[in-house]
Amino acid sequence: MKILKSLAVLIALGALVSFHSNTADYKVTVVVNGFKNSNGNCIINLYNKSEGFPNSNKLAIKTITSKIKNNSAQIVFDNIEPGTYAVSILHDANSDGVMNKNMFGIPKEGYGASNNIIPPLSSPNFQDSKFEVSNQDKTVVIKVRY
């Protein structure tokens, strides 16, 4: 009987370990380079779907605002589950929390996205900016565009 109880405990522990390994959490480090100056903040959004990408902070699954030091910024998104993601960044030079645009809708502040693919006449899209988090931490390097 003792052996059966021990075996049941081992099976239960094995199931817990297996469950935990399937929902492992990773870190996504975002390094942003190429700021014109260190004024204001860098707003970094993490998305897991195309809806809202790249401009909606509300539809991002995580948002971090970081100070800019020496014309660069670096943040870490913790507890990220395996999946498909994209990152967008904004150099919020005047710290008002939004991208400022001119009268033609052209950005007056720096911006960027993961994979550094920025179409010349439109915003970055999720499909071009997506990356996978699977079995290890991920580092994404973004160059600011002005």
C-alpha positions in Angstrom: 0.0 0.0 0.0 2.9 2.4 0.8 4.4 1.7 -2.6 1.1 2.6 -4.3 0.8 5.9 -2.4 4.4 6.7 -3.3 3.8 5.9 -6.9 0.7 8.1 -7.0 2.7 11.0 -5.5 5.4 10.5 -8.1 2.9 10.5 -10.9 1.2 13.6 -9.6 4.6 15.4 -9.3 5.5 14.3 -12.8 2.2 15.8 -14.1 2.9 19.1 -12.4 6.4 19.3 -13.8 5.1 18.5 -17.3 2.3 21.1 -17.0 4.8 23.7 -15.8 7.3 23.1 -18.6 4.5 23.5 -21.2 3.6 27.0 -19.8 7.2 28.1 -19.3 7.6 31.9 -19.1 10.4 33.6 -21.0 11.9 37.1 -21.2 11.8 39.4 -24.2 14.5 42.0 -24.1 14.1 45.0 -26.3 17.1 47.1 -27.2 16.3 50.4 -29.0 19.1 52.3 -30.7 19.4 55.4 -32.9 17.5 58.1 -30.9 18.4 61.6 -32.1 18.6 62.7 -28.5 17.7 61.5 -25.0 14.7 63.8 -24.5 11.4 62.4 -23.3 10.7 58.7 -23.1 10.6 55.5 -25.2 7.2 53.8 -25.2 7.5 50.1 -26.0 4.5 48.0 -26.8 4.3 44.2 -27.0 1.5 42.6 -29.1 0.4 39.0 -29.7 -2.0 39.8 -32.6 -2.3 42.3 -35.4 -5.2 44.2 -33.9 -4.0 47.6 -32.7 -0.4 47.1 -33.9 1.6 49.4 -33.9 -0.2 52.4 -32.4 -2.6 51.2 -29.7 -1.2 51.0 -26.2 -4.6 49.8 -25.0 -4.5 46.7 -27.3 -0.9 45.8 -26.6 -0.5 43.0 -24.1 2.2 44.9 -22.3 3.5 48.4 -22.4 6.6 49.8 -20.8 7.8 53.4 -20.7 11.5 53.8 -20.4 13.9 56.7 -20.0 16.4 57.2 -22.9 20.0 57.2 -21.9 22.9 57.9 -24.3 20.5 57.8 -27.2 19.3 54.2 -26.4 16.9 52.4 -24.3 16.6 48.8 -23.0 13.7 47.0 -21.3 12.7 43.5 -20.4 9.2 42.0 -20.7 9.0 39.2 -18.1 6.7 36.2 -18.0 6.1 35.9 -21.7 4.6 32.6 -22.8 5.6 30.8 -26.0 3.9 32.4 -29.1 4.0 34.9 -31.8 4.7 38.6 -30.9 5.6 41.9 -32.4 7.0 45.1 -30.7 6.5 48.7 -31.6 8.3 51.7 -30.1 7.8 55.4 -30.0 10.3 58.1 -29.1 7.8 60.2 -27.1 10.1 63.3 -27.2 7.7 65.6 -25.5 6.4 63.0 -23.0 2.7 63.5 -24.0 2.0 59.7 -24.4 1.1 59.8 -28.1 2.8 60.0 -31.5 2.7 63.5 -32.7 2.2 64.0 -36.5 2.2 66.9 -38.9 -0.8 68.1 -40.8 -0.2 65.4 -43.5 -0.2 62.6 -40.9 3.6 62.1 -41.1 5.2 61.3 -37.7 7.1 64.1 -36.0 8.6 61.7 -33.5 10.7 58.6 -33.9 9.2 55.2 -34.2 10.2 51.6 -35.0 9.1 48.0 -34.9 10.6 44.5 -34.4 12.5 43.2 -37.5 13.1 46.9 -38.5 10.8 46.6 -41.6 9.2 50.0 -42.1 7.2 50.5 -45.3 8.0 53.9 -46.8 4.4 55.2 -46.9 2.6 53.4 -44.2 2.9 52.1 -40.6 4.7 48.9 -39.8 2.5 45.8 -39.9 2.3 42.9 -37.6 3.0 40.3 -40.3 6.4 41.9 -41.1 7.3 42.6 -37.5 6.4 39.3 -35.9 8.8 37.0 -34.1 8.5 33.7 -32.2 9.2 33.0 -28.5 9.5 29.3 -28.2 12.0 27.6 -26.0 14.3 30.4 -24.8 14.5 34.1 -24.0 14.5 36.5 -27.0 16.3 39.7 -27.7 14.9 42.2 -30.2 17.0 45.1 -31.5 15.1 48.1 -33.0 16.5 51.1 -34.8 14.5 54.3 -34.4 13.3 55.9 -37.7 12.6 59.6 -38.0 
